[in-house]
Amino acid sequence: MSGRMVRLALRTRFETIRQSELARLDKKLRGLSDNERESIKAITAEVVHAITRLPERVIDDSTPTRALDALVHLFALEPSRSEIFPEDL
């Protein structure tokens, strides 16, 4: 997997986790207003962005293959073709 693909897969993986955790916690969040729920979504999206910011800046196609392979293994990264958009490559 290229550096660009790993970057995209990492971002996608964290965003997928964020969304599934929000869905899993839906019953606990039902007592909140729509505005409060939207705030939680925005805050968690910012957390994901903060976590991925540095890797997205430093991982590129010159990143050693062993390092990319380690990331793929560590985070179980397997992007599907439907998750890859040309503007991200």
C-alpha positions in Angstrom: 0.0 0.0 0.0 1.4 3.4 -0.9 1.9 6.2 1.7 -1.1 8.1 0.3 -3.3 4.9 0.6 -2.1 4.3 4.2 -2.9 7.9 5.1 -6.4 7.6 3.6 -7.0 4.2 5.2 -5.9 5.4 8.6 -8.2 8.4 8.5 -11.1 6.2 7.2 -10.4 3.6 10.0 -10.6 6.2 12.8 -13.7 7.9 11.3 -15.4 4.5 11.0 -14.6 3.8 14.7 -15.9 7.2 15.6 -19.2 6.6 13.8 -19.7 3.1 15.1 -19.1 4.3 18.7 -21.6 7.1 18.3 -24.1 4.5 16.9 -23.3 2.1 19.8 -23.9 4.9 22.3 -27.1 6.1 20.7 -29.4 5.0 23.5 -27.2 6.8 26.1 -27.3 10.0 23.9 -31.1 10.0 23.3 -31.7 12.2 26.3 -29.7 15.0 24.7 -31.1 17.7 22.5 -30.4 17.8 18.8 -27.9 20.6 19.4 -26.1 18.6 22.1 -25.9 15.6 19.8 -24.5 17.7 17.0 -22.0 19.1 19.4 -20.8 15.6 20.4 -20.5 14.7 16.7 -18.5 17.8 16.0 -16.2 17.3 19.0 -15.5 13.7 18.2 -14.8 14.6 14.6 -12.3 17.2 15.8 -10.7 14.5 18.0 -10.3 12.2 15.0 -8.8 15.1 13.0 -6.4 15.9 15.8 -5.2 12.2 16.0 -4.7 11.9 12.3 -3.2 15.3 11.7 0.5 14.4 12.3 0.4 11.0 10.4 -1.3 12.7 7.5 1.5 15.3 7.3 4.4 12.8 7.6 3.2 9.7 5.8 3.8 9.9 2.0 5.1 7.8 -0.8 8.7 8.1 0.4 7.8 6.5 3.8 9.7 3.2 4.1 7.6 0.2 3.1 8.3 -1.5 6.4 6.8 1.4 8.3 3.7 1.4 6.1 3.3 -2.3 6.5 3.6 -1.9 10.3 0.8 0.7 10.2 -1.4 -1.5 8.0 -0.9 -4.4 10.4 -1.2 -2.3 13.6 -4.5 -0.6 12.6 -5.9 -3.5 10.4 -6.0 -1.1 7.4 -7.7 -2.5 4.4 -9.3 0.3 2.3 -12.0 -0.8 0.0 -12.2 0.7 -3.4 -15.4 2.5 -2.5 -13.6 4.4 0.3 -10.9 5.7 -2.1 -11.6 8.9 -3.9 -9.3 10.3 -6.6 -9.0 13.7 -4.8 -7.5 11.9 -1.8 -4.7 10.2 -3.8 
